[in-house]
Amino acid sequence: MDDRQETQRLGRRLRPIIALMAVWALALSLLTVRQPVGAQTLSAVVAVVPFADDVNLRDDLARWSSARLIALLSRKAVQVVPVAQMETALREAGLRPTDLASLASNEALAHQLGADVVITGRIIRADLQHEGTFLPDEPPSGPPEAFVTLRLRMMIVATRRISYADVTGHAIGGFFGLAHAADRALQQYVDNWAVAQP
């Protein structure tokens, strides 16, 4: 079996797991979006748009990644538009994540949601690779390594200031490797949020 077939086979196995993780991240984000009374929050409202899949293989991972970013930002007391509200606004506007490449569409969505900042993202790399040597008649040795690279764009609506960040995560493991790698990439982005925030 060649690498592409192996990746596709693993992708089929990963879909239900990533979907379950997306539901978990959504539930977690809904719980963490509500701030306790008296909690310090930033005055800026952030809208995280569902991510696009530029590798055409990882739609579930793209959806999970945007929900996970919402949860991570919420933990830092960032006021984030809930996932359900974002999905409703996208449906009402007839937009898909890939339609949000233009600044005008980001601005329109931000005004509809009452957001001050819009974050869009794309998966530009999602690979499972094996360590070790490959012998023609034997399976690859060692556990698979997962690499995920996300390209994130943040727009401050009032000034139309744009900032870009490419973040890459790496993890070891088969089924959960891609999700763990994406999580590590998002953690890097959120860890630098204090520097990047409006």
PyMOL commands that set and color helices and strands:
alter all, ss='L'
color gray80, all
select helices_A, chain A and resi 3-33+59-75+83-93+97-101+103-113+177-191+193-196
alter helices_A, ss='H'
color red, helices_A
select strands_A, chain A and resi 45-48+52-53+79-80+117-130+144-156+161-172
alter strands_A, ss='S'
color yellow, strands_A
deselect
rebuild
show_as cartoon
